Amino acid sequence: MRGLAYSILKLWVATGLFFYYRKVKVVGKEKIPLDKPVLFLSNHQNALMDVLLIAVYCGRKPWFLTRSDVFKNSFLKSFFNFLQMMPVYRIRDGKSSVPKNKAVFKKCAHLLEAKHAILLFPEANHSLQRRVRPLSKGFTRIVEATLEQNPNLDVQLVPIGQNYAYPQQAGDAATLVFGNPIPVQDHKNAPDFINKLKEEVQYSLMKLTTHIPETEYDGAIQSLGENGEQYLEPTVVNALISQGDFLKRTEMGKKVGNPFLKALFTIWNLPFILLWRSVLKPKVPEAEFEATFRFGFVLLVYPLVYGICFLLIWNWYNTKTACLFVLGHAVVNLVLVKMGITSLVQRK
């Protein structure tokens, strides 16, 4: 029963992502080991959207390491346990709580022994900036705890690059790139094994997502221009960044989004947009959470309103009219999103 509920929830989220994103391109999914213990290690740019995209498209049923403060609510704690989420404690949560990570890492080791997959974000924070930040030691401690329990376990580290065109906006596009698995056993006898492993993961992430060094960031962003579509091809754009050859790229694909379609989408969804802007958007705590809050709004409010409209029209007219209204509104939205409603303005 629990498995069925999880599958239904995953299908609901996958449907929401299909309606929310203009396109999601998945690269390298065939590289993911299906019968081995896996640690998914991803860059972290877009808050919960990063988690949802991996959960839906990775082909595994991963456990998730999540910051501990979200587990304070008892109801949410039960729900997060259902979603296979585990808390990870940071210094900012209080020094006294950090030792609790030992038990969490031990549980991770047991999960890996049972050939499960675990997802974590080794940068240990999120940022809309298009670069890979220094990695924390969290994933290496899980590796150490696992090898302590089972020195010969064939743990695979799978780096993931997540790339967005306009991460704060509806109708965005994303590219999810799964890198080559890094077998822990191939490295464990090397000198300074843990640091070498960390360096290899960092290097892989810098290839799988757009990586603009911090010292060059503002100048590179300005030179690359406002077309966010270019960031969906990290290999190409990283080569241009390293060469400083921005002109060729900014001349490509300048037409992103259609103002007429965006205006039509706004009119078509005006009550929803007014509700979003007046009630929920002001509560977004950080820019990185804007897409997460908006997607949650879409996932919850649209089905609720569609359900109410269906019942009202069914009561006033008939079932056919109710179905046509609800399906018609949803299909027009889907077509507009897929045709491109994303603004040309890139929010940094």
C-alpha positions in Angstrom: 0.0 0.0 0.0 2.8 2.4 0.9 4.5 1.6 -2.4 1.3 2.3 -4.3 0.8 5.7 -2.6 4.4 6.6 -3.4 3.9 5.7 -7.1 0.7 7.8 -7.3 2.4 10.8 -5.7 5.3 10.4 -8.1 2.9 10.3 -11.1 1.2 13.4 -9.8 4.5 15.3 -9.5 5.7 14.0 -12.9 2.5 15.3 -14.5 3.0 18.6 -12.7 6.5 18.9 -14.1 5.3 18.1 -17.6 2.8 21.0 -17.4 5.2 23.3 -15.6 8.3 23.0 -17.8 8.5 23.7 -21.6 10.9 20.9 -21.9 13.1 18.7 -19.7 16.1 17.0 -21.5 17.6 14.1 -19.7 21.2 13.1 -20.7 23.1 10.0 -19.6 20.3 8.2 -17.8 21.6 4.9 -19.2 24.8 5.3 -17.2 23.0 4.9 -13.8 23.6 1.5 -12.3 20.3 -0.2 -11.4 21.6 -3.1 -9.3 24.3 -1.4 -7.3 24.4 1.0 -4.3 24.4 4.6 -5.6 25.1 8.0 -4.2 23.6 10.6 -6.5 25.6 13.9 -6.1 24.1 16.9 -7.7 24.8 20.6 -7.9 22.1 22.6 -6.1 20.7 25.7 -7.9 16.9 25.6 -7.7 15.8 24.4 -4.2 13.2 21.6 -4.2 12.9 21.6 -8.0 16.3 20.0 -8.1 15.1 17.2 -5.9 11.8 16.6 -7.8 13.5 16.4 -11.2 16.0 13.8 -10.1 13.3 11.8 -8.2 11.1 11.7 -11.3 13.8 11.1 -14.0 16.6 9.1 -12.4 14.9 5.7 -12.7 15.6 4.7 -9.1 13.7 5.3 -5.9 16.2 7.4 -3.9 16.4 8.3 -0.3 17.1 12.0 0.3 19.3 13.8 2.8 17.6 17.0 3.8 18.4 19.9 6.2 17.2 19.0 9.6 15.1 22.1 10.4 12.3 20.9 8.0 11.7 18.0 10.4 10.6 20.1 13.3 6.9 19.8 12.5 5.6 16.4 13.6 3.1 16.1 10.8 5.6 17.0 8.2 8.2 14.7 9.8 5.8 11.7 9.1 5.3 12.8 5.6 9.0 13.3 5.0 9.7 9.8 6.3 7.1 8.5 3.8 9.1 10.3 1.1 12.3 8.6 2.2 13.8 11.8 3.5 16.4 11.8 6.3 17.7 14.8 8.2 21.2 16.1 8.0 22.5 18.4 10.8 24.6 21.5 10.1 26.6 23.8 12.4 23.9 26.5 11.9 21.5 24.0 13.6 23.6 24.1 16.7 26.9 22.4 17.5 25.1 20.0 19.9 23.0 18.6 17.0 25.9 17.8 14.6 26.9 14.5 16.4 23.5 13.2 15.4 24.8 12.9 11.8 26.8 9.8 12.9 23.5 7.8 13.3 22.3 9.2 9.9 25.5 8.2 8.1 25.2 4.8 9.7 21.7 4.4 8.3 23.0 5.5 4.9 25.6 2.8 5.1 22.9 0.2 5.8 20.8 1.5 2.9 23.8 1.3 0.5 24.5 -2.3 1.7 20.9 -3.1 0.7 21.7 -1.6 -2.8 19.5 1.5 -2.4 20.2 4.9 -3.9 20.7 8.1 -1.9 20.6 11.6 -3.2 22.4 14.5 -1.6 23.7 17.9 -2.6 27.4 18.1 -1.7 27.6 21.9 -2.0 25.4 21.9 1.2 23.6 25.1 0.1 21.7 26.4 -2.9 22.4 29.4 -5.2 21.0 30.6 -8.5 24.5 31.5 -9.7 25.7 29.3 -12.5 28.7 27.8 -10.9 29.7 24.8 -8.8 30.5 25.9 -5.3 33.1 24.1 -3.0 31.9 20.7 -1.8 31.3 19.8 1.9 32.6 16.6 3.4 29.1 15.1 4.0 29.2 12.6 1.2 32.7 11.5 2.0 31.7 10.7 5.6 28.9 8.5 4.2 31.5 6.7 2.0 33.8 6.3 5.0 30.9 5.0 7.2 29.9 2.5 4.5 33.4 1.2 3.9 33.8 0.8 7.7 30.8 -1.5 7.7 31.5 -3.2 4.4 35.0 -2.6 3.0 34.3 -4.4 -0.3 30.9 -2.8 -1.1 30.8 -1.6 -4.7 29.4 1.9 -4.1 28.9 4.1 -7.2 29.0 7.8 -7.0 26.9 9.3 -9.8 27.4 13.1 -10.4 24.4 15.0 -11.7 24.5 18.4 -13.4 21.2 20.4 -13.3 20.9 23.2 -15.8 18.1 25.7 -16.1 17.3 28.4 -18.7 15.2 30.7 -16.5 15.1 29.0 -13.1 12.7 31.4 -11.4 10.1 31.4 -14.1 7.2 29.2 -15.2 7.5 27.6 -18.6 11.3 27.1 -17.9 13.4 24.5 -19.6 15.9 22.2 -17.9 18.7 19.8 -18.8 19.5 17.0 -16.4 22.9 15.4 -17.1 24.0 12.2 -15.4 27.7 11.7 -15.4 29.9 8.6 -15.5 29.6 6.6 -12.3 32.7 6.9 -10.1 33.4 3.4 -8.4 34.6 4.0 -4.9 36.5 0.7 -4.9 38.7 2.0 -7.7 40.0 4.8 -5.5 40.0 3.5 -1.9 43.7 2.4 -2.0 44.9 5.7 -3.4 46.9 8.0 -1.1 44.6 10.7 0.4 41.7 8.7 -1.0 38.8 10.9 0.4 40.2 14.2 -0.8 40.9 12.7 -4.2 37.3 11.4 -4.4 36.0 14.8 -3.5 38.1 16.5 -6.2 36.9 14.0 -8.8 33.3 14.7 -8.0 33.9 18.4 -8.0 35.5 18.2 -11.4 32.7 16.1 -12.8 30.0 18.5 -11.6 31.9 21.4 -13.2 31.7 19.6 -16.6 28.0 18.6 -16.2 26.7 22.0 -15.5 27.5 25.6 -16.5 30.5 26.6 -14.3 31.5 30.2 -14.3 34.4 30.9 -11.9 33.5 33.3 -9.2 36.2 35.8 -10.1 34.8 36.0 -13.7 31.1 35.6 -12.9 29.7 39.1 -13.4 31.7 39.8 -16.6 30.8 36.4 -18.1 27.1 36.8 -17.4 27.1 40.2 -18.9 29.0 39.0 -22.0 26.8 35.9 -22.5 23.7 38.0 -22.5 20.1 37.4 -21.5 19.4 34.2 -23.5 19.1 31.5 -20.8 18.7 28.8 -23.4 22.4 28.6 -23.9 22.9 27.3 -20.4 21.0 24.1 -21.3 24.2 23.0 -23.1 26.8 23.0 -20.4 29.6 21.4 -22.5 29.3 24.0 -25.2 28.9 27.0 -23.0 31.7 26.0 -20.7 34.0 25.8 -23.7 33.0 29.3 -24.7 33.5 30.6 -21.2 37.0 29.1 -21.0 37.9 30.6 -24.4 36.1 33.9 -23.7 34.3 33.5 -27.0 30.9 34.9 -26.1 29.9 36.6 -29.3 29.0 33.5 -31.3 26.8 32.2 -28.5 24.8 35.3 -27.8 24.0 35.5 -31.5 22.3 32.1 -31.4 18.7 31.5 -30.3 18.0 35.1 -29.3 14.2 34.6 -29.7 13.3 33.0 -26.5 9.6 33.3 -25.5 6.8 35.0 -27.3 5.3 38.2 -25.8 1.9 37.5 -27.4 1.8 33.9 -26.0 2.8 35.2 -22.6 0.0 37.9 -22.7 -2.5 35.2 -23.7 -1.3 32.9 -20.9 -1.7 35.7 -18.4 -5.2 36.5 -19.5 -6.1 32.8 -19.6 -4.9 32.3 -16.0 -5.6 35.7 -14.6 -7.4 34.6 -11.3 -4.6 32.1 -10.6 -1.8 34.7 -11.3 -3.5 37.3 -9.1 -3.8 34.8 -6.3 -0.2 33.8 -6.7 1.2 37.3 -6.8 -0.9 38.7 -4.0 -0.9 35.8 -1.5 1.9 33.3 -2.0 4.7 35.1 -3.8 5.3 37.6 -1.0 5.9 34.7 1.3 8.8 33.3 -0.7 11.8 33.5 1.6 14.6 33.5 -1.0 14.8 33.9 -4.8 16.0 30.2 -5.0 12.6 29.1 -3.6 10.4 31.1 -6.1 10.1 28.2 -8.5 9.5 25.7 -5.7 6.6 27.8 -4.2 5.1 28.4 -7.7 5.3 24.7 -8.6 3.7 23.8 -5.3 0.9 26.4 -6.1 0.4 24.8 -9.5 0.4 21.3 -8.1 -2.2 22.0 -5.4 -4.3 25.0 -6.5 -5.0 24.1 -10.1 -6.4 20.6 -9.4 -8.5 22.0 -6.5 -10.0 24.8 -8.6 -10.5 22.4 -11.6 -12.3 20.0 -9.3 -14.6 22.8 -7.9 -15.3 24.1 -11.4 -16.1 20.6 -12.6 -18.6 20.1 -9.8 -20.3 23.4 -10.3 -20.6 23.1 -14.1 -21.7 19.5 -13.8 -24.4 20.6 -11.3 -25.6 23.5 -13.5 -25.2 21.9 -16.9 -24.0 18.4 -17.6 -20.9 16.1 -17.4 -19.8 16.7 -21.0 -19.7 20.5 -20.5 -17.8 20.2 -17.2 -15.2 17.9 -18.8 -14.8 20.1 -21.8 -14.3 23.2 -19.7 -11.7 21.6 -17.4 -9.8 19.7 -20.0 -10.0 22.7 -22.4 -8.4 25.1 -19.9 -5.7 22.6 -19.0 -4.9 21.7 -22.7 -4.6 25.4 -23.7 -2.2 26.0 -20.8 -0.1 23.0 -21.8 0.1 24.2 -25.4 1.1 27.7 -24.4 3.8 26.4 -22.1 5.2 24.1 -24.7 5.2 26.8 -27.3 7.2 29.1 -25.1 5.9 31.7 -22.6 9.3 32.2 -20.8 10.3 35.8 -20.7 13.5 37.1 -22.4 14.5 38.7 -19.1 17.1 36.6 -17.3 16.9 37.0 -13.5 20.3 36.4 -11.9 
